[in-house]
């Protein structure tokens, strides 16, 4: 290519170049999960083969707000098999709260370091970066309504929590939940985005804003 042809190529002014760089920076910022709603609650669809049933938007919000209040300023929240609560926590943009998602579904790896692969069949098979008793509250929704699933998941919860537990599971699991985790049923009734045949309840082991009166 000759020098004359080089001269014909349009050149951006310093002002235009700076504006273009600013545009690209903004687009990169928007690509961060949760900033533009791309990975917010309900965007990643349920996988029924993995026994996934998302909460309604209102329920996810109430549970996320309860978790924030229970964790306190600078608190750490673990969402175990409760991705729609985790996603709602991200929507709240609370920089004073740290939240992790423990999930078997690797689609949630889009959340980077906050994602922890989790299989309830191996309840204590967790990475070394997750110390024992390192979360102020654990929000947990075991994927199956069975004593085995709740028992194994409870091992994980007891390992993670510093004390507070917010469990969502079927009403039929009330007795086992009390025995395994020392939780009591709340008045608040969680709802799902799709109607489920099984009656669901929330359980806690602390004074909760979800109202523990039955």
Secondary structure, 3 states (H helix, E strand, C coil): CCHHHHHHCCCCCHHHHHHHHHHHHHHHHHCCCCCCCCCCCCCCCCCHHHCCCCECHHHHHHHHHHHHHHHCCCCEEEEECCHHHHHHHHHHCCCCCEEEEEECCHHHHHHHHHEEECCHHHCCCCCCCCCCCCEEEEEECCCCCCHHHHHHHHHHHHHHEEEEEEEEEEHHHHHHHHHHHCCEECCCCCCECCCCCCCEEEEECCCCCCCCCC
